[in-house]
Amino acid sequence: MENLDIKSLYLEELTEKLKEMGQPAFRAKQIFEWLHEKLVENYEEMTNLSKELREKLKKTYPLVTLKVVDALRSRSDETVKYLFQLEDNRVIESVRMKYHHGNSVCISSQVGCRMGCKFCASTIGGKERDLLPSEMLDQIYRIQALSGERVSNVVVMGTGEPLDNYDNLIRFIKLLSDPKGLNISTRNITVSTCGLPEGIRKLAKEGLPITLALSLHAPNNEIRKQLMPIANQYDLQEVLDAFKDYYDLTGRRLTFEYSLVEGVNDEEEHAKELANLIKGLNCHVNLIPVNPIKERNFKKSENKKIQNFKNILEKYRINVTIRREMGADINAACGQLRKSYIDKYSN
């Protein structure tokens, strides 16, 4: 808590900080509302605070606010990809997607990523640092403020491995779902993981009814090792056992993310093997046509193959959907905009 900025504090912690400044408890509630409900960018906007207090807060607790470096809008749908600059000049990206049920925002949890998934641009260059709860929150806050439309669903599936930034992730979820803030239901929050068994089991005990998605991407350990270096550390069965424990403790339906890569994991035998691997589980499989990146030679599976893969899973009574491709014309896949920005300004 000592190293956390004011936007990363729970109301109780903020109340204690204000008390140390000789301020009454209601001031903390006012500030919390300004930060997490009204989504202000600076202390000057907190008009019901005295100028003296605003100046003192500005000096004592600098406010974390992300700056928009770039925003790309898809011509094919209303997807918008944002590139945000942090206080240390590093950049992260987030995506807003419009669905019939509302606006969904995909956020990053780290600057870079150390998981090394072969088909993902986020991992190129490795992990630089974890994001603070405030930096995770402000991706959503800025997008809602910029669009003027409420964000109803949040997916922690952008750059980074959320369970590798565990404490900040939990604080972020609790602040995001706080009734005094944006009050986004935990049931509308999805966290995607490459599969860290200890983190999965720890998360299960938090009592947060979020959706947990496992980046599976392979029907067996051998293929998973080709695509995801984390498979060399954690055997697939070990990960699945932790995932099953998560369901047993939470009762929340499991989600499997499966990126289809041409000639690697998209054959009929792979679909049948996957079906046998997860049969009997209360789960949903999200098939993702992989988005090619220039640094890798992976190709997206043909549409016919993707549909056939889906049909096979359905024959095994597996609940499955093909993820709608959104923002393909603006390189909306994880890490692509950030990578192109870094390449441009590092040369």
C-alpha positions, 0 to 999 in steps of 0.5 A: 500500500505504501507505494500505491498512488491515490487512484489505487487506494480502497476508500478505507485506505483513502479515508485513512490518508485524508485523516492523516492530513487532518481532513474529515472522512466525507472528503475521502468519499468526495475524492473517491467519487471524483476519481472512480465515478466522475473520472476526472483527469486532475485535481482542478476538476474537484470543485467541491474541494478547497483550492488549498486541499487541491494543491496539497493533494497535487503535491502529495499524491500526483494523479495517475492519468493516461495520455492518448498517443494514438487511436485507430478506428476500424472502418469495418466495425466500431472497434477503436484501438487506443495507445496510451502513454504512462507517466514513465513514457512507456506505452500500452494499448487497449481496445474498445469493441461495440457489441449488441449487449454494450461496450467491451474494453480489453485492457493490458495488465503489464508493459510487455509480457514474459510469457513468450507465446509465439503468435503474440506480438505482446511478448516481443521484447519481453516484460518491462514492468507491471501496471499499477491498479490505477493504470489498469483502471485508467484504460477503462476510465479514459475510454469511457470518458472519450467515447461518452458511452458506458463500459459494461464489460471488461476483459483483462486479455491485452498485453501481459499475464494478469496472474503474473501481476496478481496483487495489482489485478485483485485490487483493480477488480475490487476497485472496478466493481466498487458500487461507489465507482464505476460499479461494473459487475464482477460477472462482467469481468473476464481474466485470461491466463496462460495457465499459472496453477498457483495463481489460478488456485489463489484466485479461486479463493478470492470470492470474486465471481469473475470469468476465468479464461485459459489460453489453451491453444493446443490439444496436447502438451507437445503442440502447446510447447511449440506455441507457448513456452509456459508449457515447458514449466507447467504440464497441461494436465497440471494446468487443467487440474487447477482450472477444474479446482477453480470451477469446484470452488467458484461454480463459474463456467470455464472458458478456453481460448483456442487460437487456430494456427494453419497447419499447427493445431487446426486439423480434425484430429486436433479437434477430436483430441481437444474434445476428449481433453475437456469433455465433461467440463462445464465449459465454453470454447472460444475459437480465435482465428489467429491474427498474423504478425510480421515477426512470426510465420504463423498463418490464420486457418482457412475459414472452412477449417475453422468451421469444421473444427467448430462442427467437430467440437459440437458433435462432442457436445462442446459449447463453442463459438468462433470469435468475431474478428473485430478491428482486423484493419487496424491491427487490433490483436494484442501488442501490434500497435504498441510494437509498431509505435516502439519500432517507429520511435526507437530507430 
